[in-house]
Amino acid sequence: MILGRDVQRLLIVLPSWVGDVVMATPVLRALREHLPDARICAAMRPGLDELLAGCPWLDETIVMRNAGLGGPFVLARAIHRFTPEAGVLLPNSFRSALTLRLSGCPIRIGFGRDGRSWMLTHVVTPPARSVPTPTLDYYALLGQAAIDVDAIDRTMQLHTTDDEREHAHQLLRGVTGKFVLLNPGASKAEKRWPAKRFATVGDALVTAHDMTIVVNGSPAEADVTRAIITASTMPDRYVNLVERGVRLGSLKAVIERAALMITNDTGQRHIAAALGTPMVSLFGPTDHRWTTLSSVHEHILLAEPFLPEELTADDHAAACVIDRIRPYDVIVASESMLAESNG
């Protein structure tokens, strides 16, 4: 066992992406259960503290960007002030391992990737990347090695706070009854299903169920959310969360209340999964097997459902253009998910 039960101060370095942090929550929970009396601190970039607000596994956080030439030194000093006895390194980057080494943390646990093994005291062999390994399993393997167990519960969890629920109530002013949440953004343009198609699906659900359609996005995606509402034939039945000042914390509470979320392959998909919200998820040129989720209420639609199993969508972008997903298929999947939820 790498992390003995006598460890009193544990530092966890979190990944940078929203979805990855959600998929790391089983490890956070397992570490807390293994070390119930330890003081556990997580180092993370700004914004992720909102994502984890309300979670019971952390005693404190270090919220700081590890960017620029001096980033590792600044973050390492902050970690050093926490005086950890051991550190668990979830990101695979060289920079994150260098930061933990510079902090003086005596026990450093992580995957042997990117030429950084010499900076770790305990190197965990990563799974082969020749076939997609779900990130959820990837992090779980590291957690299992750290506490020497054969398996940990892979159920993802997030929590909402009273303040987040109150802010969500303000964001959803005027929305009565059930609503469908559209999440049209993504980190890359090729992962985004066209705005007009989201509007087609939204209008169909308004007509069939007399529902409000709530559209989410980051400030950088304001044009995308606006394009959906502009393309709708009934824009008065839509709410644009970007224009109402949505934040990551309050978005959790909005997602928690949604009857259904229709989403591209984004971190918001993982938030919905962790909160138990039904989803229709759209995948283009990224292989869904990288982010296979456990015990979730989800209907996945692939741009190329007949891609041979030995191939990955990431390597065959031309065959997996997300535009190949038809609005009709999304409507049918949405109706099915809503029916299941009502049943």
Stockholm file with secondary structure:
# STOCKHOLM 1.0

chainA/1-343         MILGRDVQRLLIVLPSWVGDVVMATPVLRALREHLPDARICAAMRPGLDELLAGCPWLDETIVMRNAGLGGPFVLARAIHRFTPEAGVLLPNSFRSALTLRLSGCPIRIGFGRDGRSWMLTHVVTPPARSVPTPTLDYYALLGQAAIDVDAIDRTMQLHTTDDEREHAHQLLRGVTGKFVLLNPGASKAEKRWPAKRFATVGDALVTAHDMTIVVNGSPAEADVTRAIITASTMPDRYVNLVERGVRLGSLKAVIERAALMITNDTGQRHIAAALGTPMVSLFGPTDHRWTTLSSVHEHILLAEPFLPEELTADDHAAACVIDRIRPYDVIVASESMLAESNG
#=GR chainA/1-343 SS CCSCTTCCEEEEECCSSHHHHHHTHHHHHHHHHHSTTSEEEEEECTTHHHHTTTCTTCSEEEECCCCSTTHHHHHHHHHHHHCCSEEEECSCCHHHHHHHHHTTCSEEEEECCTTCGGGCSEEECCCCSSSCCCHHHHHHHHHHHHHTCSCCCCCCCCCCCHHHHHHHHHHTTTCCSCEEEEECCCSSGGGCCCHHHHHHHHHHHHHHHCCEEEECCCGGGHHHHHHHHHHCSCGGGEEETTTTTCCHHHHHHHHHHCSEEEEESSHHHHHHHHHTCCEEEEESSSCGGGGCCSSCCEEEEESSTTCCTTSCGGGCTTTTCGGGSCHHHHHHHHHHHHHHHHC
#=GC SS_cons         CCSCTTCCEEEEECCSSHHHHHHTHHHHHHHHHHSTTSEEEEEECTTHHHHTTTCTTCSEEEECCCCSTTHHHHHHHHHHHHCCSEEEECSCCHHHHHHHHHTTCSEEEEECCTTCGGGCSEEECCCCSSSCCCHHHHHHHHHHHHHTCSCCCCCCCCCCCHHHHHHHHHHTTTCCSCEEEEECCCSSGGGCCCHHHHHHHHHHHHHHHCCEEEECCCGGGHHHHHHHHHHCSCGGGEEETTTTTCCHHHHHHHHHHCSEEEEESSHHHHHHHHHTCCEEEEESSSCGGGGCCSSCCEEEEESSTTCCTTSCGGGCTTTTCGGGSCHHHHHHHHHHHHHHHHC
//
